[in-house]
């Protein structure tokens, strides 16, 4: 099922959600690592520009890596990255991805020694 299909099935969020847009973008990329940012943005319910900014944040902090493959970007998530908030810093983002996408997501690479430590 494509991101666009999931978007049309998802109810519109009201008020607030438990996950941030950063988490939603990360999960959308984990589900479909070659998705266009416009599709990621649509599935999250944000603008394409906001999705670009979030991907830049995640890439700068080592949570994901972008590689150009032909005319598309392909993203690889670092599952060893730790949550940034001190209350969750003892957990890795791979746990969140596994919770929402299953333990073997196509976009997650092996844990790296240089994992973001949330500081």
N, C-alpha and C positions, 0 to 999 in steps of 0.2 A: 504494500500500500504506500503510495507516495505521500509526501508532506502535504500536498494540496488536498488529497483525499482525507487525511486526518484532520486538517483544518476545518473542512466542511462538516465533519462529524462532531467536532468539539463544541461544547456549549460556551457561550461568551462568558468570560470571567466577570464577576460582580464584586465591586468594592476592593477586596484584597485577596492575595493568594499566599500560600506558604512558601513558595519558591520565587526567587528573584528572576528578572529577565535574563540575567547572566546564566542562571541554572537552566532556564528554559532553552536558551540558545545552545548551551553545551549539550543538553539532552537531544535537541533536534539534530545537531551535528553527529552525535553518537549514533543516532538511528539511521542517518543517511549522510555519510562523510563526504559525498560528492555533490551535495545539494547546493543549489545557487543561493546566495544570501537573500535574494528577494523571496525565495520559497521559505527559507528559515524565518525571515521576518514575518511573512504572512502566517506561518504556523504558530508563531509566538504572539502575534497581534501587536507588533511594533513596526516602525518604519524601517526601510532598508538601511537608511543612514544610521539609525540606532543599532541595528544588527551589526553593521560594519564597525562601529565604535566598540561594541561588546566583544566582537572577535578580536579586535586590536588589543583590548585589555587582556583577554584570556591568552593571547599569543605572547604579549609582552611579559606576562607573569609566569610563562612556562606551562600553562595548562593545556595548550594545544599548539600544534605545528601545522603550518599551511605549506603545501607543495603544489606547484603548478603542474598539471597533467593535461597536455593538449590545450584546449580552450577553457578548461575548468580548474578550479582549485580542489584539492583533496586534503582533508583535515585528518590529523592523527591526534588523539587525545592522550595526555599523560595521566594514566589512572592513579599514579603514585602521588599526584599533587594533593596537598592537604587543604582542608577548608581554612579560610582566612580568619574567621571569627574565633577568638580564644575558646569559646564554649564548645566548639566542634573541631578544634585543631588536632585532636587525636584521631580524627577520621580522614580517610582519603576519598577523593572524588570518585574513584573507581567504585566505591560502595554505592554511591548515589546512582551512578550509571547502571550498575548491576541491578539495583532495585527497580529502576524504570525501564530498562531495556533487556535485561537478562545478563547472565555472567559473561558471555562471550560476544561483546559488541564488535562489529567490524572495524570501528574507528579507533579503538584503544590499542595502544602499543604496549610493549613490556614496560614495567616500572623502570624508571631511570634513577641513577644515583643523584642527579641534580634536581630532584623533585622540589617544587615550591613548598616552602615550609610555613607559609602564612604569615611571615613577619614582614 
